[in-house]
Amino acid sequence: MKRIICVAASMLLCMMLASCSRQPETENNPGSVVVGFSQLGAESSWRIANTASMEDAAKDAGFGLMMENANQKQEKQIDAIRSFIAYQVDVIVFSPIVENGWDNVLHEAKKAGIPVILMDRMIETEEKDLYTAYVGADFYAEGRRAGEFLLQKADAMKAEHLNIAEISGTIDSTPMRERQRGFMDVIGGDPRFTVIDSISGDFLRSKGEECARQLLDQYGAGGIDVIYSHNDSMTLGVLDVLEKQDIKPGKDIVLITVDGEKEAVDALKAGKVNCVVQCTPNLGKAVMELVKKLKSGEHVAGTYHPEEGMFTEFDDLSNPAVEGF
């Protein structure tokens, strides 16, 4: 009898919790707003910090957050978006792994009347009304900053010629394409620079190590003057390999990286990295502000970029403002 009573009580509690999760929306009940968030993975400190930013911002706003980690698989993101549609969340937010292949599922969200916010990465589609807004970095500008630092560094070195190896992010992702394009638009017309190779490290530290070994095997330490890496995780993998081979990072090979993780900024201060281009993971607050506007009936559209800069060896690195996340 006690067991039956316990089971009945448990069932009643579950029913109460379920009913509370989607109470009628009122001005005094912001918790009734539910955001479905598909994160692409946890491949780096940047991604982990980005997830924490979303969780904290949703909590501060009083919103419910349904989060799914896709573990670098597009099909898992599509499944997650469909589950958000079935649940009838108020807004869908996702960071697309790659740019293509989203039209079908976003048509489903549009048909269900659920607005979609892209965060951190863009998609390729001819139907711009499939998403409401984009919140994230200007990756093209980040690539340009990396190139502008290299111009400054080459001038300081009085270099006549530099061989550059690029370690790019995930193929066909927005940051990979735009960081490459911005960089090349700055240095491409300068005869002092030759990009000898461009290989993908998939934004992973382990892949950064593999890429570094591959490049050194193929060109030797003397054949590479600069490594431009699309994120800090890959750069830190490169550092691991260079130091094991008695190559002085930051001196024997110029290292340019993107993100601004604490470990990368510390390496800059130690003279092992020459330039860290900032890319903030703290996008959650901006996303939740857009969610609030959408739920209050305000028009939301366009692109929202955070303010970013870069830290370089030419800066005063003792300044407390020079810090990573």
Beta strands, then each sheet from edge to edge (+ up, - down):
strand 1: 34-39
strand 2: 64-69
strand 3: 91-94
strand 4: 116-119
strand 5: 133-135
strand 6: 162-168
strand 7: 193-200
strand 8: 226-229
strand 9: 254-259
strand 10: 275-278
strand 11: 302-304
strand 12: 310-312
sheet 1: 2+ 1+ 3+ 4+ 5+ 11+
sheet 2: 7+ 6+ 8+ 9+ 10+ 12-
end
